[in-house]
Amino acid sequence: MVEDIFYWLGLSLNPGVGSIIFKRLLDHFKTPEAVFNAPIKELLKIDGVGEKIANEIKRGPDKKRVEKELKVIKELGINILTLNDEGYPRRLKDIYDPPPILYVRGELKKEDELAVAIVGSRKTSPYGRWITEKLSLELARQGVTIVSGMARGIDSHAHRGAINGEGRTIAVLGCGVDVIYPPENRSLFYQIIERGAVISEFPMGSLPEGGHFPRRNRIISGLSIGVVVVQAGSESGSLITARFALEQGREVFAVPGNVGAEGSRGTHKLIKEGAKLVESSEDILEEILPQWKGKTITSHEEVVEIGLDPEEQMIYKLLGENPIHIDTIIRETQFDPGKVSSLLLSLELKGFILQWPGKCFTKKLKN
């Protein structure tokens, strides 16, 4: 295993091999070791690999640099996850350009697949800080892992809300996991490690350079079912995360702010373009939970978490994949016809059921 990691690190540290080319090489040759052993003529068959990159690969891993990397990893107790590891986040693995290696401080768990990213401006208002911590805390209490970038402002408050809600949180860094940035978040950094994980695709000692943050943002959205944007100006980096989310097929949510305020222009633009407006954590939960693991919600406990009232739950539990006529629902529930119509409309608007011709209804199956 140590030998495997040596080649994984060696290939990832090769200056000509980014995440996309790495994945193409891995898809073709199956292992990094096989990549280094491949003839140049075979390497040149890979899209994006020219003579310069092929020759760099054929020089083999930079032994001195890889050994230095491994030494720091061991000293700090950092875990390395590769694309071939079972513990690599499933959702992240499915994006177009997943990071071939994740450096992890703390622990990623299976339950982190139910994750929502909350991102926003570094410059915040009291309202922005309040709503961020409120949403994060409430989602964390429902078992949702909160993902963000540990930047100043909204990101930091998203992590704090999850910690205060005694839930899990993941920070994705635009630097190495041995670099604490911003420095004033030192205490938060270690709290996140205790309550989840601090992760990065960047090697040990990597500084927080400007070009790192867009790359980091694709990981934030890639880990998540949806991205919530709070307080973002028209040029905010959070809009990059939202764009990645759309490209990756994730949900995009936006919290409205004061009309005319610079910090609201980005979020209002997202809402105009179709992002779901968020006023409470329920707005997020009712959208993501039916999609959790590609299944509809079927258990009583899951429905209660979303906040359906008991009468809505009763009707929802009656329905299945085969259409049921409204008269059958009225007979089974013994509710007044008007009440049943009202409850069915409410469930339909919330996205839980579908109406078919002839006043028949089924649960809504989401892929």
C-alpha positions in Angstrom: 0.0 0.0 0.0 2.8 2.4 0.8 4.4 1.6 -2.5 1.1 2.4 -4.2 0.8 5.7 -2.4 4.4 6.5 -3.6 3.3 6.2 -7.2 0.0 8.1 -6.7 1.9 11.0 -5.1 4.6 10.8 -7.7 2.1 11.2 -10.6 0.0 13.8 -8.8 3.1 15.9 -8.1 4.1 15.8 -11.8 3.7 19.4 -13.0 2.2 18.4 -16.3 -0.4 16.1 -14.9 -3.6 17.8 -13.7 -6.7 16.2 -12.4 -8.3 15.6 -15.9 -5.2 14.1 -17.5 -4.6 12.0 -14.3 -8.0 10.5 -14.6 -7.6 9.8 -18.3 -4.2 8.1 -17.6 -5.8 6.1 -14.7 -8.8 5.1 -16.9 -6.4 3.7 -19.5 -3.6 2.2 -17.5 -5.5 1.4 -14.3 -2.7 2.3 -11.8 -0.2 5.1 -11.5 2.6 2.6 -11.4 1.5 1.3 -14.8 1.5 4.9 -16.1 5.2 5.3 -15.2 6.0 1.9 -16.8 4.1 2.6 -20.0 6.0 3.2 -23.3 6.0 6.8 -24.5 4.1 5.8 -27.6 1.3 4.5 -25.3 1.3 7.7 -23.2 1.0 9.8 -26.4 -2.3 8.1 -27.2 -3.9 9.8 -24.2 -5.8 12.9 -25.0 -3.9 15.9 -23.6 -0.6 14.1 -23.3 2.1 15.6 -25.6 5.7 14.8 -25.8 6.7 17.1 -23.0 4.3 15.6 -20.5 5.1 12.0 -21.7 8.8 12.6 -21.2 8.2 14.1 -17.7 6.3 11.0 -16.8 9.0 8.7 -18.1 11.5 10.3 -15.8 9.6 8.6 -13.0 8.4 10.0 -9.7 10.5 12.7 -8.0 11.7 10.4 -5.3 13.1 13.2 -3.0 9.9 15.3 -3.2 7.6 12.3 -2.7 9.6 11.1 0.3 9.4 14.6 1.8 5.7 14.6 1.3 5.3 11.2 2.9 7.3 12.3 5.9 5.1 15.3 6.6 2.0 13.2 6.1 3.2 10.7 8.7 4.2 13.4 11.2 0.8 15.1 11.1 -1.2 11.9 10.9 -2.8 12.8 7.6 -4.8 10.3 5.7 -4.5 10.0 1.9 -7.5 8.9 -0.2 -7.1 8.0 -3.8 -9.7 7.7 -6.5 -9.4 3.9 -6.2 -10.0 3.9 -2.4 -13.4 2.7 -1.1 -13.5 5.6 1.3 -13.2 8.2 -1.5 -16.5 10.3 -1.5 -18.8 8.7 -4.0 -20.5 12.0 -5.1 -17.1 13.7 -5.6 -15.8 10.8 -7.7 -18.7 11.3 -10.2 -17.7 14.8 -11.2 -15.9 15.5 -14.5 -12.5 16.2 -12.9 -12.3 14.7 -9.4 -9.1 15.3 -7.5 -6.9 12.1 -7.8 -5.8 12.5 -4.2 -7.4 13.9 -1.2 -5.3 14.9 1.8 -7.6 14.4 4.9 -7.2 15.6 8.5 -9.9 14.2 10.6 -12.3 11.6 9.1 -14.7 11.4 6.2 -17.6 9.1 6.9 -20.3 7.4 4.9 -22.9 9.7 6.5 -21.2 12.7 4.8 -22.9 11.7 1.6 -25.9 13.6 2.9 -24.1 17.0 2.6 -25.0 20.6 1.8 -22.5 23.3 1.0 -23.0 26.8 2.4 -20.9 29.5 0.9 -20.8 33.3 0.6 -19.0 36.5 0.9 -16.1 37.2 3.1 -17.7 40.6 3.9 -20.8 39.9 5.9 -23.6 41.7 7.7 -25.1 40.8 11.0 -28.1 39.3 9.1 -25.8 37.2 6.9 -23.9 35.8 9.9 -27.2 35.1 11.7 -29.0 33.3 8.9 -25.9 31.3 8.0 -25.4 29.9 11.5 -29.1 29.3 11.8 -29.4 27.3 8.6 -26.2 25.4 9.3 -27.2 24.5 12.9 -30.6 23.3 11.9 -29.4 21.3 9.0 -26.6 19.7 11.1 -29.2 18.7 13.7 -31.1 16.9 10.9 -28.0 14.8 10.1 -26.8 16.9 7.2 -23.0 17.4 6.9 -22.1 21.1 6.2 -19.4 21.7 3.6 -17.6 25.0 3.1 -14.2 26.6 2.5 -13.2 27.9 5.9 -12.7 31.4 4.4 -13.5 34.5 6.4 -17.1 35.5 6.6 -20.0 33.2 5.6 -17.8 30.1 5.3 -16.5 30.3 8.8 -20.0 30.9 10.2 -21.3 27.9 8.3 -18.8 25.7 10.0 -19.5 27.2 13.4 -23.2 26.6 13.0 -22.7 22.9 12.3 -20.4 22.6 15.3 -22.9 24.4 17.5 -25.6 22.0 16.2 -23.3 19.1 17.2 -23.2 17.9 13.6 -20.5 17.2 11.1 -18.7 19.6 8.9 -16.0 19.5 6.2 -13.7 22.3 5.2 -12.2 22.2 1.8 -9.0 24.3 1.6 -7.3 26.2 -1.2 -3.9 25.4 0.4 -2.2 22.4 2.0 -3.9 20.8 5.0 -0.8 21.7 7.0 -1.4 25.4 6.3 -4.0 27.2 8.4 -5.6 30.0 6.4 -6.9 32.5 7.3 -4.6 32.3 10.4 -7.3 33.7 12.8 -9.3 30.5 12.1 -6.7 28.3 13.9 -9.2 27.3 16.7 -11.9 26.7 14.2 -9.5 24.6 12.1 -9.0 22.1 14.9 -12.7 22.1 15.9 -13.5 21.1 12.3 -11.0 18.2 12.5 -12.8 17.0 15.7 -16.3 17.3 14.2 -15.5 16.1 10.6 -12.6 16.8 8.3 -10.3 19.3 6.8 -9.4 18.3 3.2 -7.4 19.5 0.2 -6.1 18.3 -3.1 -3.0 20.5 -2.8 0.3 19.1 -1.6 1.9 19.7 1.8 3.0 23.3 2.2 0.9 24.7 -0.6 0.1 28.3 0.1 -3.4 29.9 -0.5 -2.7 31.2 -4.0 -5.5 32.9 -6.0 -5.7 30.2 -8.7 -6.3 27.5 -6.0 -9.7 28.7 -4.9 -11.7 28.0 -8.1 -10.3 24.5 -8.1 -11.3 24.2 -4.4 -14.8 25.4 -5.2 -15.5 22.4 -7.6 -14.7 20.1 -4.7 -17.0 22.0 -2.3 -19.9 21.5 -4.8 -18.8 18.1 -5.8 -19.1 16.8 -2.2 -22.6 18.1 -1.8 -26.2 17.4 -2.9 -26.8 21.2 -3.1 -25.1 24.5 -2.6 -26.6 27.4 -0.6 -25.3 30.8 -1.4 -25.6 33.5 1.3 -24.6 37.1 0.7 -22.7 37.2 -2.6 -21.8 40.2 -4.6 -22.0 40.3 -8.4 -18.3 39.2 -8.7 -18.3 36.8 -5.7 -16.3 33.6 -5.8 -19.4 31.9 -4.4 -21.0 32.3 -7.8 -18.2 30.1 -9.2 -19.2 27.4 -6.7 -22.8 27.8 -7.8 -21.8 27.4 -11.5 -19.8 24.3 -10.7 -22.9 23.0 -8.8 -25.1 23.4 -11.9 -22.5 21.8 -14.1 -22.3 18.8 -11.7 -26.1 18.5 -11.6 -26.4 19.7 -8.0 -29.2 21.9 -6.5 -28.5 25.6 -6.1 -30.2 27.6 -3.4 -29.9 31.3 -2.5 -30.8 33.3 0.5 -32.3 36.7 -0.5 -31.0 39.9 1.1 -31.7 43.6 1.1 -32.6 45.0 -2.4 -29.9 47.2 -3.7 -27.2 46.0 -1.3 -24.0 44.9 -3.1 -23.9 41.7 -1.0 -27.3 40.7 -2.4 -26.7 41.2 -6.1 -25.1 37.8 -6.6 -27.8 35.8 -4.7 -30.6 37.7 -6.3 -29.1 37.0 -9.7 -29.1 33.3 -8.9 -32.8 33.4 -7.8 -33.7 35.2 -11.1 -31.9 32.4 -12.9 -33.8 29.7 -11.2 -32.0 29.0 -7.9 -34.4 28.0 -5.1 -35.1 30.9 -2.7 -34.3 29.9 0.9 -36.1 31.3 3.9 -35.6 28.4 6.3 -33.8 25.1 6.5 -37.0 23.3 5.6 -36.8 24.9 2.1 -33.5 23.0 1.7 -34.6 19.8 3.4 -37.7 19.3 1.3 -35.6 19.5 -1.8 -32.7 17.3 -0.9 -34.1 14.6 1.2 -36.4 13.1 -1.5 -33.3 12.9 -3.7 -31.1 11.3 -0.9 -29.5 8.3 -2.5 -31.8 8.7 -5.5 -34.8 7.4 -3.6 -38.1 8.8 -2.5 -38.7 9.2 1.2 -40.7 6.2 2.4 -40.2 5.9 6.2 -42.3 7.7 8.7 -39.2 9.1 10.4 -37.8 10.6 7.2 -41.1 12.3 6.4 -41.3 13.8 9.9 -37.8 15.3 9.5 -39.0 17.3 6.5 -41.8 18.8 8.6 -45.0 17.3 7.0 -47.9 17.5 9.4 -49.6 14.3 10.5 -52.5 14.5 8.1 -50.1 15.0 5.1 -48.0 12.0 6.4 -51.2 9.9 6.5 -52.0 10.6 2.9 -48.3 10.2 1.8 -48.0 6.8 3.4 -51.2 5.6 1.5 -49.6 6.3 -1.9 -47.2 4.1 -3.9 -46.0 3.7 -7.4 -49.4 2.7 -8.7 -52.0 5.5 -9.1 -54.7 5.7 -6.4 -58.0 7.6 -7.1 -58.9 10.5 -4.8 -62.1 8.7 -3.8 -60.0 5.8 -2.4 -57.9 8.3 -0.4 -61.0 10.0 1.0 -62.4 6.6 2.0 -59.2 5.4 3.6 -58.5 8.6 5.6 -62.1 9.5 6.3 -61.3 13.1 5.7 -63.7 15.6 4.1 -63.3 15.7 0.3 -62.3 19.4 0.5 -59.6 18.6 3.1 -58.2 15.8 1.0 -58.0 18.0 -2.1 -56.2 20.7 0.0 -53.7 18.2 1.4 -53.0 16.6 -2.0 -52.3 20.0 -3.4 -49.9 20.8 -0.6 -48.0 17.5 -1.1 -47.9 18.1 -4.8 -46.4 21.6 -4.4 -43.8 20.3 -2.0 -42.7 17.8 -4.6 -43.7 14.6 -2.9 -46.5 13.4 -5.1 -47.7 13.5 -8.7 -51.3 13.9 -10.0 -52.3 11.7 -13.0 -55.4 12.0 -15.3 -58.6 11.1 -13.7 -57.8 12.5 -10.2 -55.3 9.7 -9.5 -52.1 10.2 -7.4 -48.7 8.5 -6.8 -45.6 9.2 -4.9 -43.1 11.1 -6.9 -40.0 9.0 -7.7 -36.8 11.1 -8.1 -33.6 9.9 -9.7 
